[in-house]
Amino acid sequence: MSETRIALDRTARVAPVNRRIFGSFVEHLGRCVYDGIYEPGHPTANEDGFRLDVVELVRELGSTTIRYPGGNFVSGFRWEDSVGPRDQRPVRRDLAWHSLESNQVGLDEFARWLALTDSELMLAVNLGTRGIQAALDLLEYANHPSGTALSDWRIANGTPEPHDIRMWCLGNEMDGPWQTGYMTADDYGKLAARTAAAMKMADKDLELVVCGSSGSGMPTFGEWERVVLEHSYEHVDYVSAHAYYQERGGDLGSFLASSVDMQYFIDTVVSTADHVGNRLKSKKKIQISFDEWNIWYLDEHKASEEINDEWRYAPRQLEDVYSAADAVVLGNLMITLLKNHDRVTSASLAQLVNVIAPIMTEPGGAAWRQTTFFPFSVTSRLARGEVLRPRIETGSYETAVYGEADLVDAVATFDEADGSAALFLVNRSLTETQTVRVDVRDLGVSSVREAVSLWDDDVYAKNTMHDQNRVGLRPTPTASLDDGVLTLELPPVSWTGVSLG
């Protein structure tokens, strides 16, 4: 059994916890919307057709800001198709996922769903096949109170109050050849800058997200951010980051260290953005919106025939079933996002229901929690106050992909107002339990309020439709607090959350 020592200091502050860090993502893709959040014939459906059993799980998950409606989908989307009388909405082809879109769920309905889940809308505009005028029209429809053609159309459609959407994405993954209408960094940067400037003429307080790289492996990574931001820096507030991870070739050790790449991604984007800001002599700091991140077995989906030449409504696509190991990695990625919360101030777990998601459903049947549901929900619930950067002394191991990686990773939060603290930890060791001793004397806490872990003797155990509770949270009986030192044991390949008061 190895030993790790951690020290927490209330002055080692990263940033106040911004609830937007616990965002998620709903795209018109596969069964995320249709047969996911929306199923009019389901026993739990409300008058809008939304499944209330899913609403309850979303509330339990603790997701906050929801990015919508894409994703790749948005680059071919005509927003006007999705408002007005449902029986008059056109069916369109979605080229991104080769499926049919009925447009039965649109902005006004989705905003009502958001109210049920206590979530904020983060809306994406189409800069792939459309541009400035369509973005301005959508902004007028969504946010102007009344008295203009488009705001009055919204009112006539049954939504008298403006949606007041604050956060807007300027397209999606415009660096990717898979994107309808993808562009060079120079072309996109110019279009994004003009669109952002026009949108802020309508509302100077909008928060705008310009597209960054679709992954750290993109050949233009870093250079894309530099060129795009040189055009748009003074008009935007965030640059996006997208990253997905999966175990490859049975290399679980490297997979467990995926957050090493996420840290590299963040460091690169921050240094690039600050370089551009310094060159422009700007006083503004661009923030990162990590608005797509998750575990995604993309290699397997590419090899399958789930995306084919048929044009279908809501086909089953990208429905990964997650293991205990996947949940540990996801929990570690959340730790990394919090560690960088001074610059990563918004994030969206992609996606929310059925499509690479923490929540799964069956038509007419149950909704259940995937393994990845648990570290997200506990972190969202317990993280309060200020993020603290811990001092960690731990062993390391060698990975084939990322080189040397720490065995234990952790982050903490501290709420000075009520004297509570939370600690989130992972043990990446494949074989060894880690005894962890955490010096919390500076925080003034005196008791363990809650300690839960996610692990399984079978690291590939999953929750399925037929065994929905195979993997879940377990009490951490070894957690004890004596004389200002928290002691606990972390099983191999595990995630743990602790609340102190």
Buried (B, 14 or more C-beta within 10 A) or exposed (E): EBEBBBBBBBEBBBBBBBBBBBBBBBBBBBBBBBBBBBBEEBEEBBEBBBBBBBBBBBBBBBBBBBBBBBBBBBBBBBBBBBBBEBEEBEEBEBBBBBBBBBBBBBBBBBBBBBEBBEBBBBBBBBBBBBBBEBBBBBBBBBBBEEEEEBBEBBBEBEBEEBBEBBBBBBBBBBBBEEBBBBBBBEBBBBBBBBBBBBBBEEBEEBBBBBBBBBBBEBEBBBBBBBBBBBBBBBBBBBBBBBBBBBBEEEEBBBBBBBBBBBBEBBEBBBEBBBBBBEEEEEEEEBBBBBBBBBBBBBEEBEEEEBBEEEEEEBBEBBBBEBBBBBBBBBBBBBBBBBBBBBBBBBBBBBBBBBBBBBBBBBEEEEBBBBBBBBBBBBBBBBBBBBBBBBEBEBEEBEBEBBEEBBBBBBBBBBBEEEBBBBBBBBBBBBEBBBBBBBBBEBBBBEEBBBBBBBBBEEBEBBBEEEEBEBBBBBEBEBBEBEEBBBEBBBBBBBBBBBBBB
